[in-house]
Amino acid sequence: MKGVGSNNCFIQFRAGKMLLTDGKVVADTRRGTLSFSKESNGVVKMTWVSGSHAEHYDLPLGQVKFSRVDTCTTGRVLLFDFGKAQPPLFFWMQEKSTDNDNTYFSAVENSLVQNPSAIGSLHTHTSPLTDQARARLEGYFASALNNVRGGREQDVDLVSIVGSAKVVDALRADPDYFMCRLHPFLPEGTDSTSGIVEHVINPQVSAAAASLGLVLQTPDGFRELCAAFHVDGKKTGVVGFISGLLKQVKK
């Protein structure tokens, strides 16, 4: 259950609370949903909702340690350690499938990273594009941006762009071309003859896009990513990065 909502929510999944009583952690049996959003000041907001009840928590960058509880053999108990600031918070995953657990974990973990470069090394290739390729890139990015923004001057969510119907349609229209272009960025050992769409819509890609989107919201992160991709970005945010990318492919 992964969602990206209108309130800058970048990841959401079913989870219950766990209560710390007399040094013991006991599961709260209520069903709930845990969601995370990023504020403009860099603070991550965590919200737990169960029915009409909601609890809100601030997770300042560099001040909260996030981990899985080692003593839990399933690895499905999450710990938010605030140090001396406040008691720790525990949540237990309530998603039926464990398939996306690593995706959820990585998205939350990356959102709390203080140094944007810690998200991972970035690679760039600047081989010239054909006129047809330029038009294709400009067309589907511009269309996707317009659809997500609804014509309004606002930033967009990178996950919405990556997973948009326009982008997927463009990939399906020329899968061999895009596999050739994107293969260097895919995990080592990826079969170059496999379908590019299945890789782009993979939950791990969505999690990575969510993390990069968060980095692009901060001035330092934006400058670092623009430098890594040789993008002349003017305005902090996803729109500013993609606009700079489009200018690059026109060269």
Buried (B, 14 or more C-beta within 10 A) or exposed (E): BBEBEEEBBBBBBBBBBBEEEEEEBEEBEEEBBBBBBBEEEBEBBBBBBBEEEEEEBEBBBEBBEBEBBEEBEEBBBBBBBBEEEEEBBBBBBBBEEEEBBEBBBBBBBBBBBEEBBEBEEEEEEEEEBEEEBBEBBBEBBBBBBEBBBEEEEEBBBBBBBBBBEBBBEBBEEBBEBBBEBBBEBBEEEBEEEEEBBEBBBBBBBBBBBBBBBBBBBBEEBBEBBBEBBEBEBEEBBBBBBBBBBBBBBEE
